[in-house]
Amino acid sequence: MFNASNTNPGMIIQQVQAYLMQIRDGMTAAQYLHDFTSAISLTDLTTPPPDGPGMIQADAQGILDAAADAWGHMQLYQTGTDDRHPPVGYAYGASQKRVISSARTR
């Protein structure tokens, strides 16, 4: 972690602040994602064109699950509690990783 280029305390503080701001910005993105997805339902996503995008149900559910988990993670960050009360050991990133992975394989 420490080498000739980052032994200055000011540089270390600056780097830590940059990472913390990225985490905070991710929480803002979770809020925006929640705002977007709370206005849509599974039916909205799976309805065929011209009234909807006609997504496959599993993909649509995956998106909604990942958005809900991102919101739960944001709630933990902001308040220390996820109002869904998931079980101990619940992996908030699992649904998000599935959505990200499926997007990369298409």
Buried (B, 14 or more C-beta within 10 A) or exposed (E): EEEEEEEEEEEEEEEEEEEEEEEEEBBEEBBEBBEEBEEBEEEBBBBEEEEBEEBEEEBBBBBBBBBBBBBBBBBBEEEEEBEEEEEEEEEBEEBBEBBEEEEEEE
